[in-house]
Amino acid sequence: MPITDFINNAGASTMQIIRNPQNQGRFFVIPGTDKSGHVSSKVEKLSRDLYVSWVEGVSKKTGEPFACHSVHLGSTTNVEDTLTL
């Protein structure tokens, strides 16, 4: 989903990227909501061209399962099929 739609659907107008000083990892928050999540290492700066997806998997570092929203670059490189209404 486009990042602008994600922020609007949360009833907000702002998203922030926060850096964890302990591990230098980055995550996003939408102030005033419970929305937060991962930020792709390929994202250098927030922009209207980004997307937010729900991601589930297993951590390579800990082996623990995870599920979170992720801000990432928009891409059609790996699209297998599209339906437009």
GINOR-V187688 format. One record per pair of residues at least 12 apart in sequence whose ideal C-beta (glycine too) atoms are under 8 Angstrom apart, sorted by the first residue. I is the first residue (numbers start at 1). J is the second residue. Records with the same first field share a line. If there is no record, write none. Layout:
I->J, J
This chain:
1->51, 52, 53
2->48, 50, 51, 52, 74
3->15, 46, 47, 48, 50, 51, 52, 71
4->48
6->35, 52, 69
7->30
10->30, 33, 35
11->33
12->30, 31, 32, 33, 35
14->30, 31
15->28, 29, 30, 46, 71
16->28, 29, 30, 31
17->39, 43, 46
26->39, 41
27->39
28->69, 71
35->69
36->68, 69
37->52, 68, 69, 70, 71
38->55, 68, 69, 70, 71
39->70, 71
40->70, 71, 72, 73
42->72, 73
43->71, 72, 73
46->71
49->73, 74
50->71, 72, 73, 74
51->71, 72, 73, 74
52->69, 70, 71, 72
53->69, 70, 72
54->67, 68, 69, 70
55->67, 68, 69, 70
